[in-house]
Each structure stands twice: as C-alpha cells, then as structure tokens.
Amino acid sequence: MNSILLNTLKGEKTERPPVWFMRQAGRVLPSYLKLKKDYTFWQMMKNPEIAAKVTLLPVHDLGVDAAILFSDILVIPYAMGMGLDFTDAGPVFEHPLAFRENPLEGLDPDETKLNYIYDVVDEIIKTRPENTPLIGFCGAPLTVLLFMLQGLGRKGDFPDATKFIYRNIETVKTLIDKITNLSIIYAKGQIKHGVEVFQLFDTHAGILPFKLYKQLFMPAVNKIAAAVRETGTPFIFFPKGIGNGITHITPETCDYLSIDWQTPIADARKIVDKNIGLQGNVDPRLLFSSKEEIEKQLQPYIEFGQKNHNWIFNLGHGFMPGIPFENAKFLTDWVRNTNWKR
C-alpha cells in the first residue's frame, strides 16, 4: 500500500505530514448526521455495511489520509457482561461497578461479543479506496474503568469512580487486568482482520496524579503496546491530560505519542524521547473560528512540520459537536495544499 501515513510511520520522509482526525467518522459530517436519522448508534455499529460506510465517510468527504474504525471504547465492558446503552446523553451502564456490593461479580469476558466488529473490519477492507489504511483502536484501561465504575457517559470528572480507585486499590488492579487481557484479544483480532495501525485512547489519563497513573496503569498500557507491536503494527498512544508525564513515556510504550492541545507541539518535541514520533495537536475548538483565524493559528505548524518528518497532523482531541463541516474540510485541505518546505 502506498500510504503517506504508513510511510511516515515507517520512518520515510514525505512531502507533507499525513492527516487524519480523532472522531472524524461522525459529528461534523452532514452525510453522517443524515444517516444517523435512520439508525441508533448500536444499529450503526453492529451493521457491517453501515459501520463500514460511516468509517469511510471522512475519507470521501474530508479527504483525510486514513480511516479509523467506527466503533466505541466501551465495547470492552459490554463484552465483559455489563449492560450498555447509548443514549442522547451519552453511554450509560445499567449497574455501574462503583455502586455494586461486589464489583467483580458477573464480569465474564465473552470474546464472541466482539465478532461483529471484526465483520465491520472485513467490510471496510473490502470497500475502502485504494491506498487508504485503516486505524484500529480501543480504550486504555483507566478511561474504560472510569466509565465502568461511574456509569454515566458525560460525568467528566468521574467523582465516584476516582473515590473508588483510591479506596479499593487491590480490586482496581484486578479490574485493570481483566480489561487489559480482553483489550489485547480485541486488538489482535482487529489486526488479524486487516487493521494496519492501532491507537490506544486514554482520554481521561489526566484525572489521576501521574505518579499514581504510572504505578497503576502504565504497566497495562505497556502490555497492550507490546502485544500490538509484536504483530509489526505501529502503535500510537494518546494519554490526554498527563502534562509533564509525557517526559516519562519511553519507546517501550509506543511508536508515536499523540499530544493533547494543552501542550505546545514544539515543547512536546523537546521533552519527549526523540525515538518516539508525535501526533497532534491542534485545539479542536479553533475550528469554531473563521477560516482566516484558523489559517493564522496554523502557521507555526509549518515550521514544525518542515523540521519534523516523524509527525502526524491531528487534533489534540476529537472533533466537537457543532464544528462547521466547512472548517473541518478547510483544515484538511490546508494540510494537503500547504508548502511544507520539505
């Protein structure tokens, strides 16, 4: 496959950075919003033809350099036996673990509950445009555990979940192991069916002090990373909000580190191990600005991209609801048409 993303991940020099976006399959795409009127989120995820179509919409509509699997990080707890529903207010679990008398009871991993996702991957591989790589993903153990404990999709600070973590360290370690082991099976399953790149999302990595995060959760991240990289698949890690913790990320953990919008990309490059490539980190809220302001704020990235070939252009988090499609398209076109002076 002649892909600018895969070539960059291999360490080859390209004329521009590759571009894709987190949460690109949805939200800002009129074609997705139209499709969403006829299906629930679960129906879209579980129908291989529809899920494959949604996965590929941003390739056709935005012109990005890669597709990312249309799915959700909470398919892991669902496969562990937790009742899950996707509502207008976000994902909701029937019986969150933090409120159970025995949080470990009834968590029985069932790999077959993930088979429909592999069917989706098969359909994407069959229908994707030529030279379009597919990025697979799963949620990192901390972020997944927070949802399992709290139960409410939009409870951003997870007060009951964090209280549970501090009060029940040994139980938390057992839960981390369960999530990690099934996540490895899931990642390998995606790769077996054709995924070429894998990203681990830790959207809420910054909710704990980095010292505790490193102690409890980094071993699990490294375990997932090792399992993915054993297959020869490039591994991207996105630990949003860990701040100066990125200085502790080593080449053992990832091939590429995705940087959030709180950390300037040039600063990240100075403090992250030089053997790790970077991804990111445009503030998604910038896309609520005018095109003139967007272009003005993007100028420093040209100098950065000129000097750094091991960099993937992306956001510092996912697309947000209400971002104008025209601005998302403008951003993609800007990356593709800018003279990167390479």
N, C-alpha and C positions, 0 to 999 in steps of 0.2 A: 504494500500500500504506500503510495506517495502522499504522505500527510505531513503538513507543516508542524502539527502538534507532535506526532510521533518522531519526526526528525529532530525536533527541538529536544524532546525527552531523551533521545539517543546521544545528545551532545553535539549534533551537527549545527553548523552556522546557517541561518536562514535570512532571507532579505527583510523580514519583519517578524515581530513576535506573533505566535498563534493567539487566537482569541476565542474564548467561549465564556459563558456566564453561569454562575450558580442560579438556580431557579429559572433557567431560561425557558423551560418547557411549561409554560403556563403564564398566569398573571398578566403580563404585559401584551400578550399576543391576542389580537382580535379573533384570529382563527380558533384559538383555544377557548376563549370565552364563549364563542358561538357554539362550539362542540359541547361545552360544559352544560349548556341549557338542556341537553337531551340525556345526560348521564350523571349519576352520582360519582363521587371521587372513587369509591370502591369499584363501581362498574367500569370506569375507565381503566383502572389499574389491572383489573382481572380479565379484561378482554384483550387478547394479544394484538388484534388488528388495531383497536382504538389506542391502546397504550403505545404501540409502535408508531402510529401516526402522530400522536402527541410528542413523542420523543424526537421525531424528525421535523416537526413544525419549525423550530427555530433555525434549523439548517436551511430550510427553504425560505422562511420569512425574514430572518435576520442576516443570514449569510455567515454564521459562525463556522469555525473550523472543526467542530466536533459536536457530537450528540451526547447527551447524558441521559441515562436510563430514567424513564418516567416511573417513579415509584416513591416510597416514603421510608424514612428511617425506622418507623415503628412497626414494620413488618416482622422484625425480630421478636419483640414481645408478643405480637399476635401469634407467631409460630410457637411461642412458649406456653400458649394456652390462655393468655389474657384477652378478655373480651374487648374489642376495639371498635369504635365508631368514629367516622369523620363527619363532624357537624359544621355548620356555618361559623361556629365559634372556635373551630379547631378540633384536633383529635381528642377523644375522651375515652378513658378506660372505665369499665364497669366497676371494678373493685381495685382501686389503687393500692399498691403494696404497703404504703406507709400507714394505712388505716386498717390493715388486717392484723388479726391476733397472731397468725403465723405467716409472715411474708413469703416464706419459702414453699409453703404448701401449694400443690397444684401447678407448679411451674414445670411442665413436662415438655421439653423440646420435641417438636414434630417436624422433621425436615421436609416431609411431603407438603406441608402448608406453604412451602416456598416454590413449589414446582411451577405454579402459574407464572412466576416471574421469569423463570428460565424459558418458558414458552414465549414470553414477550421478547426476550433477548434474541431467540431464534428468529422471530418475525422481523425484528429490527435489522438483523444481519442480512436477512433475505431481501429486504425492501429499501435499504439505505442507498443513498447516492454513492457513486464510486469515490474512493479515497476519503471517506468520512469515518473516522474512528469512533468507537463507542466507549464512553466512560461509564464504568460501573461504580457503585458506592454502597456504603452502609453507614449507619450512625456509630460514633465512638461510644464505648461503654458508659462514660459519665453522662453524656447527653441522653442516651437511651434510658439509663437508670433513673434520671431525674423525672422523665415522663412517666415511667413505670411507678415510681413512688408517689408522685404528686397527682397524676391522673388527668390534669387539665392542660390542654394544649397551649393556652395563652397566658398561663401563670408564669410570667417571665422570670420572677425572682425565686420561684420554687421554695417557699419558706418551709413547708412541711417536709419536703424531700431533703433539704440541707440539714434540717434538725435531725432527721432520721439518720443521715450519714454520720453525724457527729456522735450520736447516741448508740449506734449499732455497727461499729467498725467490722466485727467478725462476720456478721450477716451480710454486710455490704461486700466484703471480699468474696463470699460465696456467690452472691448475685453477679458480681463482676465476672467471675469465672464462667458462670452459665451463659451470660451474654456474649462473652469473648469466644467461647467454644462454638456457639451456634453461628456467630458472625464469621468465623473462619470457614465453616462449612458453606455458608452463604456466599462469601467472597469467591471461594474456589469454584462454586457452582456457576457463578456469573462468568468467571474466566473460562471455564470449561466450555461454556456455550458461546464464547466469542468476544467477550469484553477485552479491549486492548489496554485500557488504563483504569486504575482504580483509585478512588478518593475516599478517605475516611473523614467524615464530618464530625467535629466536636464543637458544635455551635455554642455550647454553654461551658466551654473549658474554663472560662474566667470566673466562674461562680465560686470556686474554691481558691484559697491561697495556693500559689504554685507549689510550695513545699508539700502540701497535702496531696495536691494533684499528682505530683511526681511520685510520691510514695505509693498512693493507692491505684492510680490509673495508667501511668506511663508504662508499667510492665505489660499491661493488657494491650496498649497501643502497639508496643514493640512486637508483641506476639502476633497480632493481626498483620502487622507490616511484614514480618518475616515470612509468614505463610503466603502472602501475596507475592512477595519478591522472589520466593523460591520458584515460582512459576515463570519468572522472567518478565513479569508485568510491572511497569512503572507504578510507583506508589506515591500519591500526593496526600499530605496530611494538613488538615485545616483546624487548628486549635484556636478558635476565636476568643479573643479577650485575655490571653495569657500574658500580654505585655512583655516585660523583660524576660519572661520564661522562654522566649524563643532562643535565647542565648544557650539554653541547656539542651536544645534539640540537636541531635547528632546524626551523622549519616547512617547510623544503625536504624534510625526511626523512619526515614523517608528519603525518596529521591528528590522530591520537590516539597517545599513548605509554602502553604497558602497564607498570605499575610492579610490581616484584617485592616479596616480603614482607619483604625486608631493609631497605627504605627506607620510613619512615612516609609515608603518603599526603599528610599536611599539609605535611611537609617537601618532598616532591616538588613540590607545587603552588607553593611559594615559589621554587624554583630552576629549574623548567622554564619555558621560554618560554610566556607567557600565551596565545599564539595556538594552542597545542597542547592539545587535550583530554587527559584522563587516564583510564586504565582500571586497575582493581585495587583493592586489593592484599592481600586477606585471606590470612593464612597458612593454607594448606590443612590443616596439622597441627592447627589449632584445632578442626577437625571431629572429632577424636578425643575432645574434651572432652564434658562434659554439656551439654545444651541451655541450662541456666541459665548456665553459664560462657561458652558461645558468645554468648548474648544480652548478657551483661555486657561482653564484649570488643568487641562491635559498637557500643556506644553512641557512641563518638567519631565514628563514620561518619555519624551522623545530623546532627551539626553541620556536618560537612564537606559532606555532600550538600545541606544547606539552602543553603549559600553557593555551591556549585559545581554549576551545571547542566550543564557540559560534562565529565561524569564518568560512566563506565560501571562498574557494580558487577561485580567479578570477583575471582578468586583471584589471589594473587601467583605462582602456578604452577598446574599441573594437579591435579585430584583424584588422591589417592594410593590405592594398593590397601589395602583393609581399612577405609576410611572408611565408617561406617554410612550406609546409604541414608536412614534416618530423619533424620539430621543434615543431609545434603545437601538434603533436602526442606524441613527446618526453615529452613535458610538462605534458600532461595528464597522461601518463604512470608513470612519475616521482611522481606525486601526489599519484597515486593509489598504487605504489610499495614501496614508502619510508616508513621507520620505523619512525612513528611519536612519538614513546616512550610514548604512552598513556596507 
